[in-house]
Amino acid sequence: MTLASCERDKDANPPKVEIPASITPVQTPKLSLPPDNGPPPAFDSNRAFQYIKEIVAFGPRPLGSANHKKVEDNILAHLKNDTVEQDAFTADTPEGKFPVHNIIAKFPGTKEGIVVIASHYDTNYPLRNTSFVGANDGGSSSALLLEFANQLRGRARDGYSIWLVWDDAEEGIKPDTEVAFIDDSLYGIRHLAEKWEADGTLKKIKAFLLADMVGDADLNIERDTNSTPWLEDVVYEAATRLGYQSHFFARTQAVSDDHLPFVKRGVPCADFIDFNYGYNDVFWHTTQDTVDKLSPKSLEIVGGTMLETIRILDKMEPLPPK
């Protein structure tokens, strides 16, 4: 079956699931890459790591909880001097109605178009009565975006506008043994994709970069066949330019994650995700998903590669067609 950030099949011979035609991988077009010059992008991985500790200190943050609201307020406090939009709505889930809050911080560029970087910030709802704090799953990527905001704040961008999105209600509400993940998850990002399609924003998005589970000290980012092939190639080029290529694409698999609502609408997408968290994935969705399993170096690798990816996109002329 298609692997998912909040659902996966441990069976050695999982059943084959057909990928919709809109996200079937296609041959990568020839890319017009800019020269590799200039200093590497700045990224303070130690500060980003402190943000993980800050988020985890609130405890579990499942949708609808007091801790969820505290983390939401914490993110907004970090962005108090930035241009921030909130996409708030009520999600109708198998466990009832819940308030959902997507947070979007906008940093303008001089070039027409938008690059979106996204991360979910909620923790697994079925584990709400445990000590699960999602240090890697939700915490690492949310902290990554907070540090991106520091890098972007107060600086004129000679490139596309960057929108940082902390999307809400990514996790499934019912266990995936009861309701399929794809039918009971991604509430926040699906709503945002529909909203941006309706108001015309979607047409302006040049790339959608997703971060999910990026703090693992033993970092190995998947090549995701549900992502856009040419954009995955740009990611690998960015990693290679920074000397991080050994941490990328040793494994290839299909990942169902926050990017799918945008993939299905034709937006070029790349999912930065390390799906093997601990030996045989032992830490994923358990109370062992704690800060001691993570590393600032992994944040440096992912953060730097994302920023280098954007720098390449800024200078690519033309971008491949959607």
C-alpha positions in Angstrom: 0.0 0.0 0.0 1.0 3.6 -0.3 3.0 4.6 2.8 1.8 7.6 4.8 3.3 9.8 7.4 0.6 8.7 9.8 -0.2 5.3 8.4 2.0 2.5 7.1 1.8 -1.2 6.4 4.3 -3.4 8.3 3.4 -6.4 6.0 6.4 -7.6 4.0 4.1 -8.0 1.0 1.6 -5.1 1.1 -1.2 -5.0 -1.4 -0.6 -2.8 -4.4 -2.6 0.5 -4.4 -3.1 2.4 -7.7 -1.8 6.0 -7.6 -4.2 8.4 -9.2 -3.2 9.5 -12.7 -2.6 13.0 -11.5 0.3 11.9 -9.3 1.7 9.1 -11.4 5.5 9.7 -11.8 6.5 10.9 -15.3 9.8 11.2 -17.0 11.9 14.1 -15.6 12.3 17.0 -18.1 15.7 18.3 -18.8 16.4 21.0 -16.2 18.0 24.4 -16.8 20.0 24.6 -13.6 21.8 27.8 -12.6 25.6 27.7 -11.9 26.7 26.6 -8.4 28.1 29.8 -7.0 27.8 31.9 -3.9 28.1 31.0 -0.2 25.9 28.2 1.2 22.6 29.4 2.8 22.7 30.4 6.5 20.7 28.2 8.9 21.0 28.2 12.6 20.3 24.5 13.4 21.0 24.9 17.2 18.4 27.6 17.5 16.0 25.4 15.5 16.7 22.5 17.9 15.9 24.8 20.8 12.5 25.4 19.2 11.8 21.7 19.2 12.5 21.6 22.9 10.2 24.6 23.4 7.3 22.8 21.4 7.8 19.5 23.2 7.8 21.2 26.6 4.0 21.8 26.1 3.5 18.1 26.1 1.1 16.2 23.8 -0.8 18.6 21.4 -3.6 16.7 19.8 -6.3 18.6 18.0 -8.7 20.3 20.4 -6.5 20.1 23.4 -5.3 23.0 25.6 -1.7 22.1 24.7 -2.5 22.4 21.0 -3.8 25.9 21.6 -0.6 26.7 23.6 1.6 25.6 20.7 -0.5 27.5 18.2 -0.1 30.7 20.4 3.7 30.0 20.7 4.1 29.9 16.9 2.1 33.1 16.5 4.2 34.8 19.2 7.4 34.0 17.2 5.8 35.5 14.2 4.4 38.6 15.9 6.4 41.0 13.7 5.6 39.2 10.4 2.8 39.3 8.0 0.6 36.4 9.2 -2.7 35.0 7.8 -4.8 32.5 9.7 -7.1 30.0 7.9 -9.6 28.9 10.6 -12.5 26.6 10.1 -14.3 23.7 11.7 -13.5 20.2 10.6 -16.2 17.5 10.7 -14.3 14.3 11.8 -15.3 10.8 12.9 -14.9 12.0 16.5 -17.1 15.1 16.0 -16.4 18.7 15.0 -13.0 20.4 15.9 -11.6 23.9 15.4 -8.7 23.9 12.9 -6.2 26.7 12.5 -3.7 26.9 9.7 -1.0 29.6 10.2 0.6 31.2 7.1 3.6 33.6 7.4 4.3 35.5 4.2 7.7 36.9 3.2 7.6 38.9 -0.1 10.1 38.5 -2.9 10.8 40.5 -6.1 9.9 37.7 -8.5 6.3 36.9 -9.4 5.3 33.6 -7.8 5.3 31.8 -4.4 7.2 28.9 -2.9 5.3 27.3 0.0 7.1 25.5 2.8 4.8 23.5 5.0 4.7 21.4 8.2 2.0 20.1 10.5 2.1 21.0 14.2 -0.5 18.7 15.8 0.3 15.4 17.4 -1.4 12.0 16.9 -5.0 12.1 18.2 -5.4 8.4 19.0 -2.4 8.7 21.3 -3.8 11.7 23.1 -4.0 9.9 26.5 -0.4 8.9 26.4 2.8 10.9 26.9 3.4 11.1 23.1 5.0 14.5 22.3 5.9 14.1 18.7 9.4 15.5 18.9 10.2 14.4 15.4 6.7 13.9 14.0 5.4 17.5 14.0 7.9 19.0 16.3 11.1 19.0 14.2 9.5 20.3 11.1 7.5 23.0 12.9 10.7 24.2 14.6 12.4 24.1 11.2 9.9 26.6 9.8 10.3 28.9 12.8 14.0 29.1 12.0 13.2 29.8 8.3 11.2 32.7 9.5 14.3 34.1 11.3 16.3 33.7 8.1 13.7 35.5 6.0 12.6 38.2 8.4 13.5 41.8 7.5 15.4 40.8 4.3 14.5 41.7 0.8 14.3 38.5 -1.3 15.6 38.6 -4.8 13.4 35.7 -5.8 10.0 34.2 -5.3 7.9 35.1 -2.2 8.1 32.5 0.5 5.0 31.4 2.5 5.5 29.3 5.6 2.5 27.2 6.4 2.0 25.4 9.8 -0.9 23.2 8.8 -3.3 21.8 11.4 -5.2 18.5 11.9 -2.8 16.5 9.7 -3.0 13.4 11.9 -5.9 10.9 11.6 -8.6 11.2 14.3 -9.5 7.5 14.3 -6.8 4.8 14.4 -6.1 3.7 10.8 -7.3 0.2 11.7 -10.8 1.7 11.9 -10.7 4.5 9.3 -8.3 4.7 6.3 -5.7 7.5 6.9 -6.4 9.1 3.6 -10.1 9.5 4.5 -9.5 10.8 8.0 -6.5 13.2 8.0 -5.0 16.2 6.3 -8.0 18.3 7.3 -6.1 21.6 7.5 -4.0 21.3 4.3 -7.0 20.0 2.3 -9.0 23.1 3.3 -6.1 25.4 2.4 -5.6 23.8 -1.0 -9.3 24.2 -1.7 -9.3 27.8 -0.5 -6.3 28.8 -2.6 -7.8 27.0 -5.7 -11.0 29.0 -5.3 -9.3 32.4 -4.8 -6.6 32.0 -7.5 -3.6 31.7 -5.2 -2.9 28.2 -6.4 -1.9 29.4 -9.9 0.8 31.5 -8.3 2.5 28.7 -6.4 5.7 27.6 -8.2 6.6 24.8 -5.7 5.3 23.3 -2.5 8.0 21.9 -0.2 6.9 19.8 2.7 8.9 19.0 5.9 7.8 16.0 8.0 9.9 13.9 10.4 13.2 15.7 9.6 15.1 15.6 12.9 16.1 11.9 13.2 19.8 11.7 14.1 20.2 9.0 11.6 18.9 11.0 8.7 17.9 9.4 5.4 15.4 11.4 3.3 13.2 9.3 1.0 12.7 9.9 -2.7 9.0 10.1 -2.8 7.3 8.9 -6.0 4.1 10.9 -5.1 6.2 14.1 -5.4 7.0 15.8 -8.6 10.0 14.1 -10.3 11.8 17.2 -11.6 11.5 19.0 -8.2 12.9 15.9 -6.5 15.8 16.2 -8.9 16.3 19.8 -7.9 16.3 18.8 -4.2 19.0 16.2 -4.9 21.0 18.8 -6.8 20.7 21.2 -3.9 21.8 18.5 -1.4 24.8 17.6 -3.7 25.9 21.2 -3.9 26.0 21.3 -0.1 27.7 17.9 0.3 24.6 16.3 1.9 23.7 13.9 -0.9 24.5 10.8 1.2 21.4 11.7 3.3 19.0 11.8 0.4 17.2 9.2 -1.8 18.9 5.9 -0.8 15.3 4.7 -0.6 12.4 5.3 -3.1 8.8 4.9 -2.0 5.3 6.5 -2.3 4.4 8.7 0.6 0.9 9.9 1.5 1.4 13.2 3.3 0.4 16.9 3.5 1.5 17.6 0.0 -1.1 15.4 -1.7 -3.9 18.0 -2.0 -1.4 20.2 -3.9 0.0 17.4 -6.0 -3.5 16.5 -7.1 -4.0 20.1 -8.2 -0.9 20.2 -10.4 1.4 22.1 -8.0 5.0 20.9 -8.2 5.7 19.3 -4.8 8.6 17.7 -2.9 8.2 15.9 0.5 11.3 16.0 2.8 10.6 13.0 5.0 12.7 10.3 6.7 10.3 7.5 7.1 12.5 5.0 9.0 12.6 6.4 12.5 14.8 4.2 14.6 15.8 0.6 13.9 12.8 -1.0 12.1 10.9 2.2 12.7 10.6 1.5 16.4 10.1 5.1 17.5 7.4 6.2 15.1 4.0 7.0 16.8 5.3 5.8 20.2 6.1 7.6 23.4 9.8 7.1 22.4 9.5 10.0 19.9 11.5 12.3 22.1 14.2 15.0 21.6 17.1 12.7 22.5 16.5 10.8 19.2 17.1 14.0 17.2 20.1 16.0 16.1 20.8 19.6 15.2 22.9 18.3 12.3 19.9 16.8 10.7 18.0 20.1 10.9 21.1 21.8 9.3 21.0 19.3 6.5 17.3 19.6 5.7 17.2 23.3 6.4 20.2 24.1 4.2 19.0 21.8 1.4 15.5 23.4 1.4 17.0 26.9 1.2 19.4 25.8 -1.5 16.5 24.3 -3.4 14.7 27.6 -3.3 17.8 29.4 -4.4 18.0 27.2 -7.4 14.3 27.6 -8.2 14.7 31.4 -7.9 17.3 31.3 -10.7 15.9 28.5 -12.9 14.7 29.9 -16.3 12.3 28.6 -17.2 10.8 26.3 -14.6 9.4 23.1 -16.1 5.7 23.2 -16.9 3.3 22.1 -14.2 
